[in-house]
Each structure stands twice: as structure tokens, then as C-alpha cells.
Amino acid sequence: MASVYGRGRLWCRLPLRLFWFPVWLLAGCCSVVAAPMSTEHAPQITFINDQIEAVWNDAGIKPADRASDDEWCRRVHLDLIGRIPTIEEVNQYLNDNSRSRAEVLVDRLLGSEYTDEYAGHWANVWTTVLIGRDTANQMVDRGGMRRYLEEAFRQNIPYDQFVGELLTATGDNADRDGVVNFNGATNFLSGKLADGGIQATAKTAQIFLGLQVQCAQCHNHPLNPGVKQNQFWELNSFFRQARGLRRFDGGRRVAWVELIDEDFAGQGGNPAQAEIYYELRNGLVKVAYPVFVDGTEIPQNGMLPGNVPGGVNRRQELARLIQGSPLMPKAIVNRLWAAFFGYGLTNPIDDFGDRNPPSHPELLDGLADRLQQQSYDTKQLMRWLVLSRPYSLSSKVTKDNREDDPSRGIPPRFARFYPRQMQAEQLYDSLLTATQANRAAAGGAAGRNRWLSQFVIAFGTDEGDDATTFNGSIPQVLMLFNGELIKTATSLKQGGFLMNVAQANRTNRDKINALYLAALARRPSSTEVRLANQLLLARQGQAAEALQDIWWALLNSNEFILNH
């Protein structure tokens, strides 16, 4: 394989738009996504469209044209199952001339044919949401978390049930030989119970209610007057019966954690009240009992049911209160909207309050109501989102929509599709899909985990979550240029994807088409074909090496790494 330096002199002859170029210039076919047929989902999709279009009209914004068919096909594969489409999947969609083909594709991606990939992708998303990307916390077992999540999404359990299972889970957090008490859902709380459950309090409110209460530990929230210090500690009281018991492997390493509920006598030693204490900034000590954020109180008793008359399981009561709160459906609607559109209806998505009003309040409330009416079936919500008009728009910036730029702090209007960087897992699975490689060839689970850890270091943030932009930093560029996965993907090894294309009894144009379809889900433009042919000529008969240069440039292009 040619060195990066050597290849650099060759790929520079390719069109500039292949490499770190503004994504709005990336054009595919000129056809557009067919409008969905009239179905049971039409009222919900129409509701979304009407709400978004009303804002466009009020703001005097003209939205972008619809995305090309191949661009939308790639987009919906990435968002629903976490990878780009295969050549066969692209062609199947493009060759379907029916008006309902967009809806048919969405139904397939959300149906039984793709159940495992759907479950795997959303398990990736929610693992990061629930426990972050920190792999050093011995109180959390990532494999156990993923196993629970994959099964939950495979079964498509209702979201309110999902929330309840995470908040009330008991059992062992790690799946190991001979285990009879495994419950992967325990990993949400098992690593958050230190210091009296401060992290459990903050993350529960943030994820499931869209409330950032962590700033109220020591004083009233400085920016959100609706969040008081007493509310933080009253919410914290719900977690005081939960304990994570460390189980060791015979040494000092934690092998697993058993999450249990036990009687809590309170910091004052009176289990009938089981109070906790917190200190105001002026040194005054106050008392807190379990009270929900809306003011609903539960019995103060710290004893569990069955142990004494009137006993209470505080975590179960908290789950019930969250499931009945109007904030819970709004929080998940906002989170999923951000997952599909790049920005939520509030920014940040998990900070509802007077200082952070939603950009489309009627849309947020209406979708929350409709999700409840659908028994919290999140697949239905996903279906409405990806079949809506704003999701179908091109990412092209025009003079009529250039003011719609939330990166400048302006509330989003969704008048175009906002490009966003793939998540680590999406990029990994898309590289495997593009090269038709299997996981074993890429080093199996160990190879995947090693690559993902490197990716997170290069692309992540200090908080362990996902970066929102690809800024071309040196670690990012070097990893994509020289990483083992890219080297494997661009190898001319016999039997590999690239060599199979190079050795196929096909025209050069067909071979170039195959590379573009595999990497970018589209066919090359006439200009790209002409420049690629010039590179083939420059290689003086070394067709395989020329195709390798083209393939390397495609996999390292802005167009490949972004969802656009």
C-alpha cells in the first residue's frame, strides 16, 4: 500500500469536494424523495409539517429543496440502524418507483428484518446516554448495560416501562457464568450511588425529566429560578434505600455489583421519618424528605414494604411519579428529535425551564401527547420524524435559509437538514458496511472496542460524551488517515472488497460507480468520473492502486464521515 505521503500526491488530483469540503455542495441524483402515502401515520406527520412550516412562514424563511433519493436513503439508514446502506440496499430503494417507497423503507428498517441492527444501534446510543463513555468505573459493567438495552429495543418495550425498569432495577450488573440474578438495567444506577446518590439524582432528572438540577446541590439554581436547593435534596431522598454492593474476584478488582434496596433509618436515626440533612450557604442545616419535583410527597418512612406496616420502596415510588409526569414524554420527544435533526427543540435538550424555552412549544407538547396516546411506542415517534418534511430536506445552504443557523446561538428553524458527525459506533459499522467486511475480519469484539476507545479519545469531550463537530484536529485526522481499520478497509488483499472491485470484469466507470455507491450511497458525477479516469491514466496501468487511492479518499472524505 502506498504511504500516506505518496497517496496524498495522488488523491489531490481528485475533486476537492471529496475531502473536508462543505457538505452542502455534495450533490447526488436530482430526483427527490417521494412523499409518503396516506396512512394511519399521516395525521401525526402532517402535524409536524404544519408546526414547522408555520415557523418558516412567520420567520420569512424558504426551506431547502428536498434531499436527493440516495442522500435520504443514506440518512435514514444511519439514523434508524446506525450504518450506511449497502450497495444492494441503495439500488433497491432507487429502483422502487412507487410513491410509498420512503414509507416502505422505514417500515422495513423498523421491522423484523433489521431488528438486531436496530437494537444494536439504539443500545449504543442509550449506553452513552445512561453511563457515558467512561470505561474506568468499576461499579459499571458496560457489557451488562448493553445486553439489557439490546433486549429492550429488540422487544420494543414502551418507554415508560423502560424508564421504570432502569429506576427500580435490582440484581447483579454483570452477566457471568452461573449467574442467576443478572439484571443489566442495574448499571444505570450502580455507578451513581456514591456520596449519597448525588449522581443518581442529577442524571435521573436530566435524562428522564429534562431538568438540570445538579447546580442546586449547594444553593438555588443560579440561572433557573424554578430549581431550588431543597428540591434537589428532596429528589435525592428517593435514592437513599438503594445500595450497590461490590463483589470481588478474590483480589481488589470489583467483579460485579449487586444493586439492592435496604431499610434506611435516615441521618437522624428515626426510620419512621428517615430524613436527610443538607446545608445552606449561610451554614444553616435543613431537613429533606422524599418530595417529587412537582411537590408530590410520599410517606416519609424509610423502611421497605413487608418489613414494617406502612413501609415504602422509594425508588418504585419515584418511578411511578416520573412515569406520570408531563415532563417525561417531553424529555424523550426532545431527545429523539435532536437525534434525528441534530438539534433539539431546546438547547441543551435536557434543560427545560423559563430561561430555555422551546423553539417550537406547540410541537413539543403535541408530540408528547401523541406519544402517550401510542402507549409510549418510540418506534412510532421515529416513524413520524423520518417521514416528515423537515427530515427530508437537503442540507444545502441557500440565500433563503442561511439565517437558519443554530450554531450561532439562533433557535433552529429546521429549514434545512443540519449535517452532523457520525457517532463512533456509526462510523465503525459504516466502514465495515462499505468494505463488506465482517466483524471477525476487523478483529472481532476486541478490535471493535479498541478502535472505539481510540475514536473517543480523538473525537470525544472531557465529559465522556460525543463531540458534535469534526474540526479536523491532528488526532482526528491521523486516526482516520492511518488507523488500522482504514488500512484494512483500503487493503488490496485478495478476496477483499477493493480487490474484488479491481479484478471484476467491468468497465472502469462501473468500478468507480461501485466505490461511490459503497462509500457515499450515490453514483459519481461526470466530473468525478473524469477526474478519476485521469488518475487511472496517471497510474500507468496500475488500475488496482489507482482505485485504492480513490477509495482511500472517499473513506476519508467529509461526505463519508458526516450524516447529511
N, C-alpha and C positions, 0 to 999 in steps of 0.2 A: 504494500500500500504506500502511496506517495506520502511524504511528510506534510505536515500542516503548511509549512512554508512553501513547499513545492506546489501543493494544491492551491494555496492562496493565489499563486500567479495564474492558475488556470480558471478557478471559479470567478475571478474578477471579470472575465470576458462574458459571463452570463449577465442577464439583465439585472440592474441594480435592485429592482423591486423584490428580488428573491432574498435579499439579505438586509435585515434590520431596516426595512423601508416602511413608511406609513401605511398602515393596513388598509386605510380607506381607498388606496389606489389599487388594491388587489381585486381584480375583476375576474369573474368566471363566465359562465354562459349568460346569455342575455335574457333567457326565459325567467319566469318568476314562479314563486311557489303558488300552487293552486289553492284557492280559498276552500276551507273545509265545507263539507256538505251540511245540510241542516240535520241536526241530530238532537239527542237529549241534552247535549252539552252546549248547544247553540245559545241558550239564554245567558249562561254564565260567561261565555266568550264574548257575546255582544255587550254584556255589562262592562267587562274590562275595556273593550274597544271604545265604548261610549264615554267612559270616565277619562280615559287617556286623551281621546280626541277633543273633549271639552276643554282640557287644559291647553292643548295645542291652539285651539281657536281663541281662547282668552289671551294667550301669550303672542298670538300672531305668528306662530311657528308653522312652517311647512315641513312635514316629515320627509325623511329619505324615502326613496323608492324601495320596493320590496327587494329582499336579497335574491340572488340567483338560486336556482333549484339546488345546485350542488353545494353552495355555501350554507343554505338552510339545512340540508341533509347532514352535512358535517357537524353543524352546530347542535342539532337535536340529538345526534348520537353521543357527542361529548357530554351534553348536559344530562341525558337520561341514563346512559350506561357507562359513561366515563372513558370513552375512547373514540377515536375517529372511525369512520366506516371503512370496511374493506372495499376493494375494487368491485367485487360482486355486489355488495350492498349499494354502492353508489349507482352502478349501472341498473340494478333492479329498480331503484327509485326513479332514475332519469327516464327509463323506458316505459314507465307506467304513465299513460296519458289520461287517466281518469281524473275528474275534478276532486275526488275524495282521497287522492293518494297521500296527501300530508296526514290526514286523519288515520288512514290505514297504517302508515308507517309508525305513527305514535302509538297506536293500539298494539302493534307488533312489539315495539320496544318496551312497552309496559306490560306485555302479556307473558305467557308461559315460555315462549321461545327464548326469551332473554332474561328469564328470572334470575339465574345465577349471576349474570353480569350486572343486572340492575341492583341486586342485593349487595354485591361486592363493592360497587361504586358508592352507594349511599352509606354502606358501612365505613368506607374510607372517609367520607365527608363527616359523618357523625362521630367517628373516633376522634377526629381533630377537634370538633366542637366540644365534646364531653370531657376529654382528658388531655387535649393539646398534643404536641409532638415531643414532649419531654420523655425520654426513654430511661432516665436515671432514677425515677421514683420507684422504689422497691415495693411500695404499697399498691401499685397498679400493675396489672397484667394485661398488656396490650392485646395479646392473642385471645385472652378470655373476653375482653371487651368486644373485639371484632367478631368472635364467634356468636355472641349474643346478638349483636347488631345484624349480622348477615341473616340469621334465622328470623329476626323480627321483620326485616324487609322482604325476605323470601315469603313469609306468611302475610305480609302487608297488614300487620296489626294496626288498629285505629290509633291515631296519635295520642288520644287521651289515655288509652291503655298503655302505650309506650312510655308516657311520662310517669304514670303510676308505677310501672314496673321498675323504672330507674330509681324512683324516690323511695320505694319501700323494700327493695331487694335485700335478702339475707342469704347467707351461704358463703361458699368458697369462691374466690375470684379467679382462680387458675384451674384450667382443665388439665388434669394429670391422671396417670394410671391409677385405677381403683377408686377414683373419687365418686362419692355418692351424693355430695352436697354442692356440686358445682352450679354456680349461677353467675354468668358473665356480667349481668347487669349491675352487680355489686361494685364493679370497677369505677362507676361514676362517682361514688361517694368514698370508696375505700382509701383513696389518696387525699381526701379533703377534710378529714376529721381532726387533724392536729389543731392545737390551740383552741379547743372548744368548738371546732367546726366552722371557723370563720370562712374558709374557702367554700365549704359546702353551702353556707348561707349566700355568699356573694354569687357563686356560679348558678345556683338554683334560681335565684331571682333574675339573673342576667339572661340565662338561656330560655327559661320556661315562661317568664313574665315580661321580659323586655325591660327590666329595671336594673339600673346600675346603683346598687346600694353600698358598695364597698367603701365609698368615701364617707359613709355615715357611721363608721365604727367609732370614731373618736369625737365627732361633732356633727351637727346637722349638715346636710349636703350643701356645699358652698354655692353650687350652681342650680340645683334643682330643689326649690323650696318645699316640694311635696314629699321629700325623703328626709325624715327626722332620725336622730340618733337612736331614740327609743324603738323606732320601727325595725332598725337593723337587729337589735338585741332581742326584740320580741320574736322576730322571724328566726333568729339563731336558736331560740329556746326549743324549737321543734326538733332540732338535731341532737339534743343532749342525751337522749337514750341510746343513740347509735354508737357502737364501738367497733373498731377494726382490730382484730386480734392477730398479731403476727405469728406465723408458723414457720419454723426454721428448718433448714435442710441438714441439721446436725452441726452446722457451724454458725457463722454470723450472718449468713445470707438468708434473707426472707424468701422462703419457697412459695408461700401463698399467704393470703389474708382471709380470715373468716370474719364476715360482717354480721354482727348480731344486734339485737335490741336488748337492753337490760334496764332494770329499775334505776331511776335517777332520783336521789334524795334531795337534790338541789344544793346550792352552795351554802345555804343556811342550815342544812341538815334536817329539814322538815319535808318528807316526801309527799305530804298532803298538798303542799304548795309548790315545792320543787322550783324555787325561784333561782334566778341568776342575778349577778350584780355587774354593773358597769359604771364607769367613772366619767363625769362631765369634765370639760376642760378647766372648770374652776375648782376641781377636786372633790366636788360633791358626788357621793355614791348613790346611784339609783337602782331600783329593782325592776326586773323584767320577767314577764310570764308569756307563754305562747299566745300571741295575738297575730292574726294574718294581716297583710298589708292593707286590706280594706276595713280593718277594725274588728273583724270577727274573732271572738275569743273561744277557746276550747277549755275544758276543765283543767285546772292547774295541777292536778295530781300527776306525780312523776312515776307512779307505779304502773306496770303493764297490765292489760286485761288478763284476768284469770288469777293474778297474784293477790289482788285485793278487790273488794267491791268498788266499782267506780273507776277502775284502772283505765288508762288511756295509752294507746300507741300513738305517739305524737307524729311520727313520720307518716303513718297512714292517714291521720287527720290532715296533715299538710298536703298530701297528695290529693285528697278529696277537695280541699279548698282551692288548690291550683286548678284542678280539673273543672271546677265550677266558676272560675274567674273569667271575666270577659277579656282579660289580658292574655290568657294562654292562646286562644286562636289567633289573636292579632300578632302575637310574637312569632308563631310558626308561619303564618302567611307572610310576614315581613322577611323572615329568614329565607324562605323559599323564593320569594320574589327576588331578593338580592342574589340568590344562587343562579337564577336564570337570566337576570337582566344586568348583573354587575353592580347595581346599586339598589339599596332598599328604599322603602317609602319613608324611612327616617335614616339619618346618618349621624351616629352609628345605628346599626339595626337593632341593638339591644339596649336602647336608652330612651324609652318613652318618657315624656314629661313636657311641661309647659315650655321649657326652653328649647325643645327639639320637636316641634310639631311635624306631623307627616306632610309630605308634599301633596299627597292625594288622599285626604282623610276619608272621603266617602268610599273610595276604592278599597282602602284598608278595612273599614268597618264592614262593607258589603261582602268582601271575600271571606272575612272571618265568619260572618253569619252563614254564608253558603257552605263553608267547610263544615260547620256544625250540623247543618241540615243533611250533609252527606256522611254523617256519623264519623267525622274526622278521617275520612279516606284521603290520604295525601296524594295518592296516585291520581285521583280525580282533579285535585288542585293543580298538579303538574300538567295534566292534560289540558286544562283550560289555559294555563300560562303559555305553553309552547304552541298552541293553536291560535293565540291571539294575534292581532295585527302588530302591536309594537314588537313582539318577539320575531316577527317575520321581516322586519325592516333591515335594509342594508346598513353597514357600519360606515358608509361613505359620508364624509362631512361636506356639506354644501353651504352656499351663502345663505340659504333659507333656514338652516338648522344649526349653524356654527355656534350660536349663542347657547345652545343646549349643551353645556359643558360642565358637568358636576365636579370635574377635577379642579375647577376654580372656586369651589365652595357654593356654587349655584345649585338650588334644588333641581334634581333631574326631571326632565320632561319626557324622556323616553321617545324622543323624536327620531332617534337612530339607535342602532344596536351598539352598545359600548363594548369595544374589544377588551378582553381580559386574559391574563396569563393562565395557562393550564395549571391545575394543581399538580403536585409532584406525581401522584398516582396516575393521573390522566396522561401525563407526558410519558411515563414509563409504559403504560399499557398501549398508548398510541404508537410508540416506537416499535413495540412488538407487533402490533397490528400492521403497521406499514411494511415491515420486513417479513411478515408472515412467519415470525419466529414463535416458538413455544417457550414456556417458562423454563423448562429444563435446559434448553439451549442457552438461555440467558443466566444460568446459574441457579435456577430454582428459587425457592423462598429466600435462601440466604443471599443470593445475588440480588434479588429484589430489595431486600431490607438494607443491604449495603449501599446500593445505588440511592435509595430513598434517603438514607441518612446523609449522604454526601449532598444530595439535592437540597435538603432542608438547610444545611449549613450555608450553602451558596445562595439560596433563594428565600429562606425564612426570615423571621423577625426575632428580636430579642425575647419576645413573649412566647415563642414557640408556635405561633400560628403561621398562616400562609401570607407571603408577601402579595401585594395587589398589583405590582407592576414589575415588568422586566426592564431593568435600567442599564443592562449591558455592562455590569461590573466585571472586573477581571475574573473573580472566581466563577461567576456565571458563564462567561464566555469560554473559559478554559475547560470547564466541566462539559459543556456541550461540544466543544471542538475536539477534545482529547479523551473524553470519558470512555470507559470500557464498553458501555452499551452502544455508543456511537461507532466505536471501532468495529464491534461485532456487526452492527447494522450495515456498515459500508464495506464489509469484507467481501472479497471476491472468492471466497471459499466455495469449492464445488458443492452443489446441492443447495446453496444459499439462495435467497430471493434475488439478489443482484446478479449473480452468475446465471441463474435461470433466465432472467430477462435478457442478459447479454448474449446467451447462447441460443435463444429461441430463433426459430426460422421465421423471422418477422422483419418488416422494414424498420429502418432507423426511427421513422416517425412513430410507428407503433410502440417501439421500445421506450421512446421518450414519453409518449402518452401514458404508458404503464407506470412509469416513475411518478409522473404528476398525479395520476389518479390515486396511486397508493399513498403518497405523502400529503397531498393537498385536496384530494377528493374532487379534482377538476382536471380538465384537459388543458394543455398549454395553449397560449395564444400563438398566432402566426409569428409574432416577433420572437417569442421564446423558442419556438421550434427552429427558426432561422439561426438564432444565436447558438443554440445547442448543436446544430449541424456544423456551424463554424468551429466549435470546439472539437467535434468529431474529426473534422479535417485537420485541425491543428495537432491532433494526437497521432497523425500519420499512420493510420491503420490500427492503432491500439484502441479499438472500439470499447472494450470492456473497461479500460482505465478511464476513458472519456465519460462513459456512463457513471462510473464510480464518482468522478468529480461532480457531475450533475446531481447525483443522488445525495452526496455529502452536503452540497449547497442547499438542496431542498430541505433536508432534515434540520439544518441549522438556520433556516430562514425564519423571519418574523411571522410569515404566513403559517408556518407549521406550529410554532410554539404558542400562538395565540388562538383563543376561541373568538371568532369574529363573525 
